[in-house]
Amino acid sequence: MAEGGDFYSHDRPDSPRLEEDRPRGGGPEEPRARGSKHIWLMILAVLVLLVILTVIFG
């Protein structure tokens, strides 16, 4: 069995840092773009609920 720090480092390459494999931010799947649709759906659901409650109790 390897001793101390050698146990984890014996099979690592000399330069263990990897290049970035994907771009950061932006693009069509940006969270802010998806979030606005979610907000509009919640507003629509609340409005429909208010209309239904008004019809039932009005």
TORFI-347664 format. One record per residue: chain; residue number from 1; x, y, z of N, C-alpha, C, O, CB in turn. Coordinates in nm, 3 decimals. Atoms other than C-alpha are relative to their C-alpha. Glycine has a CB too. Layout:
REM TORFI-347664
   cadena   num      n_px      n_py      n_pz     ca_px     ca_py     ca_pz      c_px      c_py      c_pz      o_px      o_py      o_pz     cb_px     cb_py     cb_pz
        A   NUM         X         Y         Z         X         Y         Z         X         Y         Z         X         Y         Z         X         Y         Z
...
END
This chain:
REM TORFI-347664
   cadena   num      n_px      n_py      n_pz     ca_px     ca_py     ca_pz      c_px      c_py      c_pz      o_px      o_py      o_pz     cb_px     cb_py     cb_pz
        A     1     0.084    -0.118     0.000     0.000     0.000     0.000     0.088     0.124     0.000     0.192     0.127     0.066    -0.095     0.000     0.121
        A     2    -0.079    -0.124     0.008     0.126     0.350    -0.082    -0.016     0.080     0.128    -0.119     0.074     0.195    -0.042     0.085    -0.121
        A     3     0.000    -0.078    -0.124     0.212     0.582     0.203    -0.038     0.146    -0.024     0.000     0.204    -0.127     0.138    -0.006     0.066
        A     4     0.027    -0.144    -0.002     0.072     0.933     0.273    -0.064     0.051    -0.128    -0.160    -0.007    -0.179     0.126     0.075     0.024
        A     5     0.053    -0.066     0.118     0.010     1.162    -0.024     0.022    -0.078    -0.127    -0.043    -0.052    -0.228     0.060     0.136    -0.013
        A     6    -0.029     0.078     0.120     0.154     0.910    -0.270    -0.120    -0.086    -0.041    -0.134    -0.119    -0.159     0.123    -0.089     0.023
        A     7     0.114     0.085     0.030    -0.166     0.703    -0.247    -0.090     0.063    -0.106    -0.138    -0.006    -0.196    -0.081    -0.028     0.127
        A     8     0.088    -0.067     0.094    -0.369     0.965    -0.438     0.073     0.057    -0.121     0.011     0.081    -0.224    -0.074     0.110     0.069
        A     9    -0.070    -0.067     0.108    -0.097     1.111    -0.658     0.078    -0.094    -0.091     0.132    -0.048    -0.192     0.093     0.101     0.056
        A    10    -0.087     0.088     0.080     0.077     0.803    -0.798    -0.050    -0.021    -0.143     0.031    -0.048    -0.231     0.014    -0.133     0.068
        A    11     0.051     0.023     0.135    -0.156     0.770    -1.101    -0.047     0.128    -0.070    -0.112     0.120    -0.174    -0.112    -0.099     0.005
        A    12     0.041    -0.126     0.061    -0.213     1.140    -1.175     0.107     0.049    -0.097     0.225     0.022    -0.079    -0.027     0.106     0.107
        A    13    -0.099    -0.056     0.092    -0.051     1.318    -1.469     0.080     0.112     0.065     0.043     0.162     0.171    -0.069     0.052    -0.128
        A    14    -0.085    -0.106    -0.055     0.225     1.575    -1.413    -0.077     0.132     0.010    -0.059     0.207     0.106     0.125     0.018    -0.087
        A    15     0.079    -0.123     0.002    -0.015     1.859    -1.504    -0.148    -0.037     0.006    -0.210    -0.055    -0.099     0.031     0.087    -0.127
        A    16     0.136     0.050    -0.011    -0.359     1.758    -1.368    -0.110     0.099    -0.039    -0.226     0.060    -0.046    -0.025    -0.045     0.138
        A    17     0.104    -0.097     0.039    -0.539     2.083    -1.473    -0.050    -0.031    -0.140     0.029    -0.050    -0.233     0.055     0.144     0.006
        A    18     0.061     0.026     0.130    -0.781     2.021    -1.759    -0.045     0.130    -0.064    -0.079     0.226     0.005    -0.119    -0.098     0.014
        A    19     0.053    -0.115     0.072    -0.878     2.268    -2.027    -0.151     0.004     0.017    -0.214    -0.099     0.037     0.039    -0.006    -0.150
        A    20     0.145    -0.015    -0.013    -1.231     2.406    -2.005    -0.066    -0.066    -0.122    -0.029    -0.038    -0.236    -0.042     0.151     0.011
        A    21     0.061     0.075     0.109    -1.455     2.178    -2.210    -0.134     0.056    -0.045    -0.198    -0.001    -0.133    -0.017    -0.143     0.040
        A    22     0.126    -0.060     0.042    -1.759     2.405    -2.239     0.004     0.150     0.026     0.069     0.195     0.121    -0.120    -0.065     0.073
        A    23     0.000    -0.144    -0.022    -1.823     2.777    -2.272    -0.086     0.037     0.121    -0.174    -0.038     0.161    -0.052     0.073    -0.125
        A    24     0.076    -0.046    -0.117    -1.958     2.975    -1.978    -0.101     0.107    -0.041    -0.067     0.200    -0.114     0.095     0.054     0.109
        A    25     0.103    -0.102     0.016    -2.285     3.171    -1.988    -0.049     0.019    -0.142     0.008    -0.034    -0.237     0.051     0.128     0.050
        A    26     0.055    -0.034     0.131    -2.498     3.300    -2.272    -0.065    -0.119    -0.069    -0.071    -0.228    -0.013     0.106     0.056    -0.087
        A    27     0.059     0.108     0.078    -2.669     3.095    -2.537    -0.149    -0.010     0.018    -0.207     0.057     0.104     0.064    -0.130     0.036
        A    28     0.146     0.010    -0.003    -3.028     2.990    -2.596    -0.056    -0.062     0.128    -0.173    -0.044     0.159    -0.046    -0.080    -0.116
        A    29     0.049     0.065    -0.121    -3.052     2.789    -2.273     0.043     0.075     0.125     0.063     0.014     0.231     0.050    -0.144     0.006
        A    30    -0.039    -0.079    -0.116    -2.955     3.074    -2.044    -0.113    -0.001     0.103    -0.229     0.014     0.066     0.034     0.146    -0.042
        A    31     0.104     0.010    -0.102    -3.140     3.046    -1.710    -0.097     0.118     0.005    -0.215     0.099     0.031     0.063    -0.015     0.134
        A    32     0.090    -0.116    -0.004    -3.278     3.401    -1.726    -0.107    -0.008    -0.107    -0.221     0.032    -0.083     0.080     0.130    -0.017
        A    33     0.097     0.011     0.108    -3.449     3.330    -2.059    -0.109    -0.101     0.036    -0.226    -0.080     0.004     0.069    -0.041    -0.132
        A    34     0.098     0.100    -0.041    -3.619     3.020    -1.916    -0.083     0.049     0.118    -0.200     0.013     0.131     0.069    -0.131     0.036
        A    35     0.069    -0.047    -0.119    -3.712     3.198    -1.594    -0.117     0.089    -0.030    -0.217     0.086     0.043     0.096     0.072     0.088
        A    36     0.109    -0.092     0.031    -3.930     3.461    -1.760    -0.125    -0.077    -0.043    -0.237    -0.035    -0.011     0.042     0.099    -0.109
        A    37     0.115     0.081     0.040    -4.154     3.193    -1.912    -0.067    -0.059     0.124    -0.189    -0.064     0.133     0.043    -0.113    -0.097
        A    38     0.052     0.056    -0.125    -4.194     3.035    -1.568    -0.082     0.104     0.076    -0.188     0.072     0.130     0.115    -0.053     0.087
        A    39     0.071    -0.106    -0.070    -4.297     3.368    -1.417    -0.134     0.029    -0.065    -0.235     0.046     0.003     0.085     0.128     0.005
        A    40     0.126    -0.028     0.070    -4.559     3.431    -1.685    -0.101    -0.113     0.020    -0.221    -0.088     0.030     0.025     0.022    -0.150
        A    41     0.092     0.112    -0.026    -4.705     3.084    -1.632    -0.058     0.008     0.141    -0.175    -0.023     0.161     0.073    -0.134    -0.019
        A    42     0.050    -0.015    -0.137    -4.733     3.148    -1.257    -0.102     0.113     0.009    -0.204     0.100     0.077     0.117     0.026     0.097
        A    43     0.095    -0.112     0.000    -4.904     3.484    -1.316    -0.131    -0.043    -0.064    -0.238    -0.011    -0.013     0.059     0.122    -0.075
        A    44     0.120     0.049     0.067    -5.148     3.320    -1.558    -0.078    -0.095     0.091    -0.200    -0.089     0.096     0.038    -0.071    -0.132
        A    45     0.066     0.094    -0.091    -5.222     3.043    -1.305    -0.071     0.074     0.113    -0.182     0.036     0.150     0.103    -0.099     0.058
        A    46     0.063    -0.078    -0.107    -5.295     3.298    -1.030    -0.123     0.072    -0.053    -0.226     0.075     0.015     0.100     0.102     0.060
        A    47     0.116    -0.068     0.059    -5.526     3.495    -1.261    -0.115    -0.097    -0.024    -0.231    -0.065     0.004     0.039     0.068    -0.130
        A    48     0.105     0.101     0.023    -5.716     3.180    -1.359    -0.061    -0.041     0.133    -0.183    -0.056     0.143     0.057    -0.124    -0.073
        A    49     0.051     0.035    -0.132    -5.747     3.086    -0.992    -0.091     0.109     0.055    -0.196     0.079     0.113     0.116    -0.026     0.097
        A    50     0.084    -0.112    -0.045    -5.884     3.433    -0.909    -0.133     0.002    -0.074    -0.237     0.026    -0.012     0.072     0.134    -0.020
        A    51     0.125     0.003     0.077    -6.141     3.407    -1.189    -0.090    -0.114     0.048    -0.211    -0.096     0.065     0.029    -0.016    -0.151
        A    52     0.078     0.116    -0.047    -6.251     3.062    -1.071    -0.059     0.029     0.137    -0.176    -0.001     0.160     0.088    -0.128     0.005
        A    53     0.051    -0.033    -0.134    -6.283     3.182    -0.709    -0.109     0.107    -0.007    -0.206     0.103     0.070     0.116     0.047     0.090
        A    54     0.102    -0.103     0.016    -6.478     3.488    -0.823    -0.131    -0.060    -0.051    -0.239    -0.020    -0.006     0.048     0.109    -0.097
        A    55     0.120     0.065     0.054    -6.722     3.270    -1.019    -0.066    -0.085     0.109    -0.189    -0.084     0.120     0.036    -0.087    -0.124
        A    56     0.056     0.088    -0.101    -6.767     3.025    -0.731    -0.063     0.079     0.114    -0.176     0.050     0.155     0.108    -0.093     0.055
        A    57     0.046    -0.072    -0.118    -6.805     3.277    -0.446    -0.065     0.134    -0.033    -0.106     0.206     0.058     0.116     0.023     0.094
        A    58     0.053    -0.131     0.037    -6.934     3.578    -0.645    -0.147     0.006    -0.022    -0.200     0.112    -0.054     0.064     0.045    -0.121
END
